Amino acid sequence: MAKNLKNETELLKEALRIVIDDAVKRGIVEFEPTDPHNLKIEYAYRLLVHDKEIIPLAPAQVTLPNMKHRLAKWVSHKLPAEHPLRFDVSAETSLTGCFTFADSIRACNTSPGFQC
């Protein structure tokens, strides 16, 4: 399995919320409060594969931990830039006392003289 993401548990919760809410709005699923959490994870993974939102895992790799990780990675790319789960908070170190990690990325992309 791949390396765990920072905040992977919270990212998984957000991914499930997004996918399940979308599926309910589309009228393709109804979950009961007693449905197992693992069932929701597998459903969300298979729906995203069906919708071609994520690349499917190899058949031998389809395990619950791998599905959780794939969902967390998917949502980490879908969240808006300002979402608190989007960036690793520990990586937001100050470069010159006034820039965060996110500021330095923006500067690299927009300032021609900025050294990355």
Phi and psi in radians as a Rosetta constraint file:
Dihedral C 1 N 2 CA 2 C 2 CIRCULARHARMONIC -1.276 0.35
Dihedral N 2 CA 2 C 2 N 3 CIRCULARHARMONIC 2.913 0.35
Dihedral C 2 N 3 CA 3 C 3 CIRCULARHARMONIC -1.089 0.35
Dihedral N 3 CA 3 C 3 N 4 CIRCULARHARMONIC 2.412 0.35
Dihedral C 3 N 4 CA 4 C 4 CIRCULARHARMONIC -1.124 0.35
Dihedral N 4 CA 4 C 4 N 5 CIRCULARHARMONIC 2.536 0.35
Dihedral C 4 N 5 CA 5 C 5 CIRCULARHARMONIC -1.505 0.35
Dihedral N 5 CA 5 C 5 N 6 CIRCULARHARMONIC 2.662 0.35
Dihedral C 5 N 6 CA 6 C 6 CIRCULARHARMONIC -1.154 0.35
Dihedral N 6 CA 6 C 6 N 7 CIRCULARHARMONIC 2.359 0.35
Dihedral C 6 N 7 CA 7 C 7 CIRCULARHARMONIC 1.127 0.35
Dihedral N 7 CA 7 C 7 N 8 CIRCULARHARMONIC 0.543 0.35
Dihedral C 7 N 8 CA 8 C 8 CIRCULARHARMONIC -1.055 0.35
Dihedral N 8 CA 8 C 8 N 9 CIRCULARHARMONIC -0.639 0.35
Dihedral C 8 N 9 CA 9 C 9 CIRCULARHARMONIC -1.110 0.35
Dihedral N 9 CA 9 C 9 N 10 CIRCULARHARMONIC -0.784 0.35
Dihedral C 9 N 10 CA 10 C 10 CIRCULARHARMONIC -1.188 0.35
Dihedral N 10 CA 10 C 10 N 11 CIRCULARHARMONIC -0.659 0.35
Dihedral C 10 N 11 CA 11 C 11 CIRCULARHARMONIC -1.109 0.35
Dihedral N 11 CA 11 C 11 N 12 CIRCULARHARMONIC -0.699 0.35
Dihedral C 11 N 12 CA 12 C 12 CIRCULARHARMONIC -1.101 0.35
Dihedral N 12 CA 12 C 12 N 13 CIRCULARHARMONIC -0.769 0.35
Dihedral C 12 N 13 CA 13 C 13 CIRCULARHARMONIC -1.037 0.35
Dihedral N 13 CA 13 C 13 N 14 CIRCULARHARMONIC -0.748 0.35
Dihedral C 13 N 14 CA 14 C 14 CIRCULARHARMONIC -1.158 0.35
Dihedral N 14 CA 14 C 14 N 15 CIRCULARHARMONIC -0.713 0.35
Dihedral C 14 N 15 CA 15 C 15 CIRCULARHARMONIC -1.076 0.35
Dihedral N 15 CA 15 C 15 N 16 CIRCULARHARMONIC -0.798 0.35
Dihedral C 15 N 16 CA 16 C 16 CIRCULARHARMONIC -1.091 0.35
Dihedral N 16 CA 16 C 16 N 17 CIRCULARHARMONIC -0.739 0.35
Dihedral C 16 N 17 CA 17 C 17 CIRCULARHARMONIC -1.037 0.35
Dihedral N 17 CA 17 C 17 N 18 CIRCULARHARMONIC -0.817 0.35
Dihedral C 17 N 18 CA 18 C 18 CIRCULARHARMONIC -1.131 0.35
Dihedral N 18 CA 18 C 18 N 19 CIRCULARHARMONIC -0.862 0.35
Dihedral C 18 N 19 CA 19 C 19 CIRCULARHARMONIC -1.186 0.35
Dihedral N 19 CA 19 C 19 N 20 CIRCULARHARMONIC -0.792 0.35
Dihedral C 19 N 20 CA 20 C 20 CIRCULARHARMONIC -1.165 0.35
Dihedral N 20 CA 20 C 20 N 21 CIRCULARHARMONIC -0.756 0.35
Dihedral C 20 N 21 CA 21 C 21 CIRCULARHARMONIC -1.032 0.35
Dihedral N 21 CA 21 C 21 N 22 CIRCULARHARMONIC -0.747 0.35
Dihedral C 21 N 22 CA 22 C 22 CIRCULARHARMONIC -1.126 0.35
Dihedral N 22 CA 22 C 22 N 23 CIRCULARHARMONIC -0.752 0.35
Dihedral C 22 N 23 CA 23 C 23 CIRCULARHARMONIC -1.132 0.35
Dihedral N 23 CA 23 C 23 N 24 CIRCULARHARMONIC -0.670 0.35
Dihedral C 23 N 24 CA 24 C 24 CIRCULARHARMONIC -1.173 0.35
Dihedral N 24 CA 24 C 24 N 25 CIRCULARHARMONIC -0.749 0.35
Dihedral C 24 N 25 CA 25 C 25 CIRCULARHARMONIC -1.087 0.35
Dihedral N 25 CA 25 C 25 N 26 CIRCULARHARMONIC -0.629 0.35
Dihedral C 25 N 26 CA 26 C 26 CIRCULARHARMONIC -1.325 0.35
Dihedral N 26 CA 26 C 26 N 27 CIRCULARHARMONIC -0.188 0.35
Dihedral C 26 N 27 CA 27 C 27 CIRCULARHARMONIC 1.321 0.35
Dihedral N 27 CA 27 C 27 N 28 CIRCULARHARMONIC 0.451 0.35
Dihedral C 27 N 28 CA 28 C 28 CIRCULARHARMONIC -1.814 0.35
Dihedral N 28 CA 28 C 28 N 29 CIRCULARHARMONIC -0.083 0.35
Dihedral C 28 N 29 CA 29 C 29 CIRCULARHARMONIC -2.732 0.35
Dihedral N 29 CA 29 C 29 N 30 CIRCULARHARMONIC 2.647 0.35
Dihedral C 29 N 30 CA 30 C 30 CIRCULARHARMONIC -2.369 0.35
Dihedral N 30 CA 30 C 30 N 31 CIRCULARHARMONIC 2.183 0.35
Dihedral C 30 N 31 CA 31 C 31 CIRCULARHARMONIC -1.846 0.35
Dihedral N 31 CA 31 C 31 N 32 CIRCULARHARMONIC 2.509 0.35
Dihedral C 31 N 32 CA 32 C 32 CIRCULARHARMONIC -1.638 0.35
Dihedral N 32 CA 32 C 32 N 33 CIRCULARHARMONIC 2.681 0.35
Dihedral C 32 N 33 CA 33 C 33 CIRCULARHARMONIC -1.049 0.35
Dihedral N 33 CA 33 C 33 N 34 CIRCULARHARMONIC -0.397 0.35
Dihedral C 33 N 34 CA 34 C 34 CIRCULARHARMONIC -1.558 0.35
Dihedral N 34 CA 34 C 34 N 35 CIRCULARHARMONIC -0.039 0.35
Dihedral C 34 N 35 CA 35 C 35 CIRCULARHARMONIC -1.162 0.35
Dihedral N 35 CA 35 C 35 N 36 CIRCULARHARMONIC 2.406 0.35
Dihedral C 35 N 36 CA 36 C 36 CIRCULARHARMONIC -1.123 0.35
Dihedral N 36 CA 36 C 36 N 37 CIRCULARHARMONIC 2.559 0.35
Dihedral C 36 N 37 CA 37 C 37 CIRCULARHARMONIC -1.046 0.35
Dihedral N 37 CA 37 C 37 N 38 CIRCULARHARMONIC -0.701 0.35
Dihedral C 37 N 38 CA 38 C 38 CIRCULARHARMONIC -1.093 0.35
Dihedral N 38 CA 38 C 38 N 39 CIRCULARHARMONIC -0.580 0.35
Dihedral C 38 N 39 CA 39 C 39 CIRCULARHARMONIC -1.127 0.35
Dihedral N 39 CA 39 C 39 N 40 CIRCULARHARMONIC -0.720 0.35
Dihedral C 39 N 40 CA 40 C 40 CIRCULARHARMONIC -1.146 0.35
Dihedral N 40 CA 40 C 40 N 41 CIRCULARHARMONIC -0.672 0.35
Dihedral C 40 N 41 CA 41 C 41 CIRCULARHARMONIC -1.107 0.35
Dihedral N 41 CA 41 C 41 N 42 CIRCULARHARMONIC -0.836 0.35
Dihedral C 41 N 42 CA 42 C 42 CIRCULARHARMONIC -1.122 0.35
Dihedral N 42 CA 42 C 42 N 43 CIRCULARHARMONIC -0.704 0.35
Dihedral C 42 N 43 CA 43 C 43 CIRCULARHARMONIC -1.095 0.35
Dihedral N 43 CA 43 C 43 N 44 CIRCULARHARMONIC -0.810 0.35
Dihedral C 43 N 44 CA 44 C 44 CIRCULARHARMONIC -1.062 0.35
Dihedral N 44 CA 44 C 44 N 45 CIRCULARHARMONIC -0.770 0.35
Dihedral C 44 N 45 CA 45 C 45 CIRCULARHARMONIC -1.046 0.35
Dihedral N 45 CA 45 C 45 N 46 CIRCULARHARMONIC -0.868 0.35
Dihedral C 45 N 46 CA 46 C 46 CIRCULARHARMONIC -1.164 0.35
Dihedral N 46 CA 46 C 46 N 47 CIRCULARHARMONIC -0.592 0.35
Dihedral C 46 N 47 CA 47 C 47 CIRCULARHARMONIC -1.158 0.35
Dihedral N 47 CA 47 C 47 N 48 CIRCULARHARMONIC -0.760 0.35
Dihedral C 47 N 48 CA 48 C 48 CIRCULARHARMONIC -1.142 0.35
Dihedral N 48 CA 48 C 48 N 49 CIRCULARHARMONIC -0.618 0.35
Dihedral C 48 N 49 CA 49 C 49 CIRCULARHARMONIC -1.142 0.35
Dihedral N 49 CA 49 C 49 N 50 CIRCULARHARMONIC -0.790 0.35
Dihedral C 49 N 50 CA 50 C 50 CIRCULARHARMONIC -1.070 0.35
Dihedral N 50 CA 50 C 50 N 51 CIRCULARHARMONIC -0.715 0.35
Dihedral C 50 N 51 CA 51 C 51 CIRCULARHARMONIC -1.383 0.35
Dihedral N 51 CA 51 C 51 N 52 CIRCULARHARMONIC 0.011 0.35
Dihedral C 51 N 52 CA 52 C 52 CIRCULARHARMONIC 1.056 0.35
Dihedral N 52 CA 52 C 52 N 53 CIRCULARHARMONIC 0.611 0.35
Dihedral C 52 N 53 CA 53 C 53 CIRCULARHARMONIC -1.514 0.35
Dihedral N 53 CA 53 C 53 N 54 CIRCULARHARMONIC -0.491 0.35
Dihedral C 53 N 54 CA 54 C 54 CIRCULARHARMONIC -2.355 0.35
Dihedral N 54 CA 54 C 54 N 55 CIRCULARHARMONIC 2.731 0.35
Dihedral C 54 N 55 CA 55 C 55 CIRCULARHARMONIC -1.425 0.35
Dihedral N 55 CA 55 C 55 N 56 CIRCULARHARMONIC 2.316 0.35
Dihedral C 55 N 56 CA 56 C 56 CIRCULARHARMONIC -1.183 0.35
Dihedral N 56 CA 56 C 56 N 57 CIRCULARHARMONIC 2.630 0.35
Dihedral C 56 N 57 CA 57 C 57 CIRCULARHARMONIC -1.267 0.35
Dihedral N 57 CA 57 C 57 N 58 CIRCULARHARMONIC 2.719 0.35
Dihedral C 57 N 58 CA 58 C 58 CIRCULARHARMONIC -1.091 0.35
Dihedral N 58 CA 58 C 58 N 59 CIRCULARHARMONIC 2.557 0.35
Dihedral C 58 N 59 CA 59 C 59 CIRCULARHARMONIC -0.909 0.35
Dihedral N 59 CA 59 C 59 N 60 CIRCULARHARMONIC -0.655 0.35
Dihedral C 59 N 60 CA 60 C 60 CIRCULARHARMONIC -1.269 0.35
Dihedral N 60 CA 60 C 60 N 61 CIRCULARHARMONIC -0.276 0.35
Dihedral C 60 N 61 CA 61 C 61 CIRCULARHARMONIC -1.693 0.35
Dihedral N 61 CA 61 C 61 N 62 CIRCULARHARMONIC -0.071 0.35
Dihedral C 61 N 62 CA 62 C 62 CIRCULARHARMONIC -1.339 0.35
Dihedral N 62 CA 62 C 62 N 63 CIRCULARHARMONIC 1.582 0.35
Dihedral C 62 N 63 CA 63 C 63 CIRCULARHARMONIC -2.226 0.35
Dihedral N 63 CA 63 C 63 N 64 CIRCULARHARMONIC 2.822 0.35
Dihedral C 63 N 64 CA 64 C 64 CIRCULARHARMONIC -1.018 0.35
Dihedral N 64 CA 64 C 64 N 65 CIRCULARHARMONIC -0.814 0.35
Dihedral C 64 N 65 CA 65 C 65 CIRCULARHARMONIC -1.069 0.35
Dihedral N 65 CA 65 C 65 N 66 CIRCULARHARMONIC -0.665 0.35
Dihedral C 65 N 66 CA 66 C 66 CIRCULARHARMONIC -1.208 0.35
Dihedral N 66 CA 66 C 66 N 67 CIRCULARHARMONIC -0.661 0.35
Dihedral C 66 N 67 CA 67 C 67 CIRCULARHARMONIC -1.142 0.35
Dihedral N 67 CA 67 C 67 N 68 CIRCULARHARMONIC -0.718 0.35
Dihedral C 67 N 68 CA 68 C 68 CIRCULARHARMONIC -1.047 0.35
Dihedral N 68 CA 68 C 68 N 69 CIRCULARHARMONIC -0.804 0.35
Dihedral C 68 N 69 CA 69 C 69 CIRCULARHARMONIC -1.105 0.35
Dihedral N 69 CA 69 C 69 N 70 CIRCULARHARMONIC -0.748 0.35
Dihedral C 69 N 70 CA 70 C 70 CIRCULARHARMONIC -1.100 0.35
Dihedral N 70 CA 70 C 70 N 71 CIRCULARHARMONIC -0.715 0.35
Dihedral C 70 N 71 CA 71 C 71 CIRCULARHARMONIC -1.127 0.35
Dihedral N 71 CA 71 C 71 N 72 CIRCULARHARMONIC -0.740 0.35
Dihedral C 71 N 72 CA 72 C 72 CIRCULARHARMONIC -1.116 0.35
Dihedral N 72 CA 72 C 72 N 73 CIRCULARHARMONIC -0.732 0.35
Dihedral C 72 N 73 CA 73 C 73 CIRCULARHARMONIC -1.131 0.35
Dihedral N 73 CA 73 C 73 N 74 CIRCULARHARMONIC -0.724 0.35
Dihedral C 73 N 74 CA 74 C 74 CIRCULARHARMONIC -1.032 0.35
Dihedral N 74 CA 74 C 74 N 75 CIRCULARHARMONIC -0.869 0.35
Dihedral C 74 N 75 CA 75 C 75 CIRCULARHARMONIC -1.216 0.35
Dihedral N 75 CA 75 C 75 N 76 CIRCULARHARMONIC -0.514 0.35
Dihedral C 75 N 76 CA 76 C 76 CIRCULARHARMONIC -1.119 0.35
Dihedral N 76 CA 76 C 76 N 77 CIRCULARHARMONIC -0.447 0.35
Dihedral C 76 N 77 CA 77 C 77 CIRCULARHARMONIC -1.548 0.35
Dihedral N 77 CA 77 C 77 N 78 CIRCULARHARMONIC -0.314 0.35
Dihedral C 77 N 78 CA 78 C 78 CIRCULARHARMONIC -1.592 0.35
Dihedral N 78 CA 78 C 78 N 79 CIRCULARHARMONIC -0.343 0.35
Dihedral C 78 N 79 CA 79 C 79 CIRCULARHARMONIC -1.222 0.35
Dihedral N 79 CA 79 C 79 N 80 CIRCULARHARMONIC 2.574 0.35
Dihedral C 79 N 80 CA 80 C 80 CIRCULARHARMONIC -1.121 0.35
Dihedral N 80 CA 80 C 80 N 81 CIRCULARHARMONIC 2.724 0.35
Dihedral C 80 N 81 CA 81 C 81 CIRCULARHARMONIC -1.001 0.35
Dihedral N 81 CA 81 C 81 N 82 CIRCULARHARMONIC -0.563 0.35
Dihedral C 81 N 82 CA 82 C 82 CIRCULARHARMONIC -1.526 0.35
Dihedral N 82 CA 82 C 82 N 83 CIRCULARHARMONIC -0.015 0.35
Dihedral C 82 N 83 CA 83 C 83 CIRCULARHARMONIC -1.159 0.35
Dihedral N 83 CA 83 C 83 N 84 CIRCULARHARMONIC 2.384 0.35
Dihedral C 83 N 84 CA 84 C 84 CIRCULARHARMONIC -1.095 0.35
Dihedral N 84 CA 84 C 84 N 85 CIRCULARHARMONIC -0.430 0.35
Dihedral C 84 N 85 CA 85 C 85 CIRCULARHARMONIC -1.490 0.35
Dihedral N 85 CA 85 C 85 N 86 CIRCULARHARMONIC -0.178 0.35
Dihedral C 85 N 86 CA 86 C 86 CIRCULARHARMONIC -1.159 0.35
Dihedral N 86 CA 86 C 86 N 87 CIRCULARHARMONIC -0.780 0.35
Dihedral C 86 N 87 CA 87 C 87 CIRCULARHARMONIC -1.912 0.35
Dihedral N 87 CA 87 C 87 N 88 CIRCULARHARMONIC 2.585 0.35
Dihedral C 87 N 88 CA 88 C 88 CIRCULARHARMONIC -1.247 0.35
Dihedral N 88 CA 88 C 88 N 89 CIRCULARHARMONIC 1.995 0.35
Dihedral C 88 N 89 CA 89 C 89 CIRCULARHARMONIC -1.049 0.35
Dihedral N 89 CA 89 C 89 N 90 CIRCULARHARMONIC -0.618 0.35
Dihedral C 89 N 90 CA 90 C 90 CIRCULARHARMONIC -1.186 0.35
Dihedral N 90 CA 90 C 90 N 91 CIRCULARHARMONIC -0.361 0.35
Dihedral C 90 N 91 CA 91 C 91 CIRCULARHARMONIC -1.465 0.35
Dihedral N 91 CA 91 C 91 N 92 CIRCULARHARMONIC -0.185 0.35
Dihedral C 91 N 92 CA 92 C 92 CIRCULARHARMONIC -1.446 0.35
Dihedral N 92 CA 92 C 92 N 93 CIRCULARHARMONIC 1.132 0.35
Dihedral C 92 N 93 CA 93 C 93 CIRCULARHARMONIC -1.572 0.35
Dihedral N 93 CA 93 C 93 N 94 CIRCULARHARMONIC 2.693 0.35
Dihedral C 93 N 94 CA 94 C 94 CIRCULARHARMONIC -1.392 0.35
Dihedral N 94 CA 94 C 94 N 95 CIRCULARHARMONIC 2.278 0.35
Dihedral C 94 N 95 CA 95 C 95 CIRCULARHARMONIC -1.473 0.35
Dihedral N 95 CA 95 C 95 N 96 CIRCULARHARMONIC -0.819 0.35
Dihedral C 95 N 96 CA 96 C 96 CIRCULARHARMONIC -2.217 0.35
Dihedral N 96 CA 96 C 96 N 97 CIRCULARHARMONIC 0.305 0.35
Dihedral C 96 N 97 CA 97 C 97 CIRCULARHARMONIC 1.630 0.35
Dihedral N 97 CA 97 C 97 N 98 CIRCULARHARMONIC -0.171 0.35
Dihedral C 97 N 98 CA 98 C 98 CIRCULARHARMONIC -2.332 0.35
Dihedral N 98 CA 98 C 98 N 99 CIRCULARHARMONIC -0.166 0.35
Dihedral C 98 N 99 CA 99 C 99 CIRCULARHARMONIC -1.853 0.35
Dihedral N 99 CA 99 C 99 N 100 CIRCULARHARMONIC 2.453 0.35
Dihedral C 99 N 100 CA 100 C 100 CIRCULARHARMONIC -1.678 0.35
Dihedral N 100 CA 100 C 100 N 101 CIRCULARHARMONIC 3.048 0.35
Dihedral C 100 N 101 CA 101 C 101 CIRCULARHARMONIC -1.001 0.35
Dihedral N 101 CA 101 C 101 N 102 CIRCULARHARMONIC -0.792 0.35
Dihedral C 101 N 102 CA 102 C 102 CIRCULARHARMONIC -1.086 0.35
Dihedral N 102 CA 102 C 102 N 103 CIRCULARHARMONIC -0.674 0.35
Dihedral C 102 N 103 CA 103 C 103 CIRCULARHARMONIC -1.098 0.35
Dihedral N 103 CA 103 C 103 N 104 CIRCULARHARMONIC -0.691 0.35
Dihedral C 103 N 104 CA 104 C 104 CIRCULARHARMONIC -1.177 0.35
Dihedral N 104 CA 104 C 104 N 105 CIRCULARHARMONIC -0.619 0.35
Dihedral C 104 N 105 CA 105 C 105 CIRCULARHARMONIC -1.121 0.35
Dihedral N 105 CA 105 C 105 N 106 CIRCULARHARMONIC -0.798 0.35
Dihedral C 105 N 106 CA 106 C 106 CIRCULARHARMONIC -1.076 0.35
Dihedral N 106 CA 106 C 106 N 107 CIRCULARHARMONIC -0.702 0.35
Dihedral C 106 N 107 CA 107 C 107 CIRCULARHARMONIC -1.138 0.35
Dihedral N 107 CA 107 C 107 N 108 CIRCULARHARMONIC -0.691 0.35
Dihedral C 107 N 108 CA 108 C 108 CIRCULARHARMONIC -1.075 0.35
Dihedral N 108 CA 108 C 108 N 109 CIRCULARHARMONIC -0.640 0.35
Dihedral C 108 N 109 CA 109 C 109 CIRCULARHARMONIC -1.467 0.35
Dihedral N 109 CA 109 C 109 N 110 CIRCULARHARMONIC -0.352 0.35
Dihedral C 109 N 110 CA 110 C 110 CIRCULARHARMONIC -2.060 0.35
Dihedral N 110 CA 110 C 110 N 111 CIRCULARHARMONIC -0.349 0.35
Dihedral C 110 N 111 CA 111 C 111 CIRCULARHARMONIC -1.854 0.35
Dihedral N 111 CA 111 C 111 N 112 CIRCULARHARMONIC 2.026 0.35
Dihedral C 111 N 112 CA 112 C 112 CIRCULARHARMONIC -1.116 0.35
Dihedral N 112 CA 112 C 112 N 113 CIRCULARHARMONIC -0.504 0.35
Dihedral C 112 N 113 CA 113 C 113 CIRCULARHARMONIC -1.661 0.35
Dihedral N 113 CA 113 C 113 N 114 CIRCULARHARMONIC -0.015 0.35
Dihedral C 113 N 114 CA 114 C 114 CIRCULARHARMONIC -1.371 0.35
Dihedral N 114 CA 114 C 114 N 115 CIRCULARHARMONIC 2.231 0.35
Dihedral C 114 N 115 CA 115 C 115 CIRCULARHARMONIC -1.470 0.35
Dihedral N 115 CA 115 C 115 N 116 CIRCULARHARMONIC 2.137 0.35
